[in-house]
Amino acid sequence: MTAREEAVEQLRIIRRVMERATIFRALSGETALIGGAAALAAAWLSEGRHGWAWASWWLGGLAMVLAFNVFQIFRMKAAHNRPFWSSGLRVAIRGALPSLIAGGFLGLLFVRSGAEKPAACLWILHYGLALLAIREFAPKSMVWLGWAFVVFGVGGLSGVTGVVDLFAQWASRTNGSQLMAIAFGGFHMIYGALIVTTATREESAA
Amino acid sequence: MIDFSQLDKTIHEKGRLSIMTLLASRADSWAFQDLKFQLDMSDGNLITHLRTLEKFDFISGEKLSDGGRPQTLYTLTPAGRQAFIAYLSVLEKILDLGK
């Protein structure tokens, strides 16, 4: 092996270690499947409701899925004899929290005035932005999931506000529950199914 | 002429290079269990490498036992960070010479 080849090999080790150290899957495949199923159930239960009665089903579902995700992370850490409060988790929370707080607050403002569709679009959009905020140390699949939410959220908002005619016609035939079901239900189910069936490819370092 | 004789032999070993890389990747300290998980090393192997790096003052270990289980947290020392940067610099020069 020449000096150059050995230098390349050493740099390859450094790169591999760096990549492994920084990848953090904040959302496991199992949590995504549970979240997707919970979203579909919340969509069914909230259908035809308005204002806080509509939002309470979604907030209840969110609390349930968050609790499950915390349990999942705790279980994985315990299995590997690692502390729960890792730097990966701290960085993920720090990155995602601003978008989640801003989106949650804006959505609730619209819920207060009984406008579920824009509320749903804002929650979808900001959830996607939160996933993209941690893209530098997230697996590629989570980045794709983030983009799906952002594109759907922006498309939905442009339809709900009547900015784009094509989307406006489609948005007029939907309601907040259906928009939430497509994004939080459908996207999470697809993501969860892909992760669970291809688990070894993007091993979680959480 | 740049060659491997100018590389720090303490860092050059693959296990120790991996440890130094992990410690350099974050400002936070690393718990022994986290290092073990990331590097997939046995306890004995990891301890041997950590002791070698400590002996050369490249890393420092701090034992904590408040509350839960006792654990040792490792961080890169300023000397270790400087040595790691110098090591990368020599690797870069070797690659540049081959162009």
Interface residues (C-beta under 8 A of the other chain):
Chain A: T2 A3 R4 E6 A7 V8 Q10 L11 I13 I14 V17 M18 R20 A21 T22 H80 N81 R82 P83 S86 S87 A205
Chain B: D3 F4 H12 K14 L17 S18 T21 L22 S25 R26 D28 A31 Q33 D34 F37 Q38 L39 Q71 L88 L91 I94 L95 L97 G98
